[in-house]
Amino acid sequence: MRKAAEAGEAAAVGEFDAENAKDTKRQADAGIQTIKFDGAAAEAFRAKAYQAGWEGIIKQSPEHGPKLREFFSKK
């Protein structure tokens, strides 16, 4: 069962890539401009996004939010 799940997950990557490409094209055709961050700017944006997300979770659940953050965050 585990091998089947791993194979399914591996196949899904290509499907998600194709769906993302179609969605990006659809947005471009609608006049939506794609913004791409590289290097330090990408890392700073990602860090702020994660921080804002965890702040919302912790605000919603002050007791369990910090525990969830510890469990799901990379060390």
Residue pairs with C-beta under 8 A, 6 or more apart in sequence:
24 34
27 34
28 34
37 45
54 65
54 69
57 65
57 68
57 69
58 65
58 66
58 69
59 65
61 68
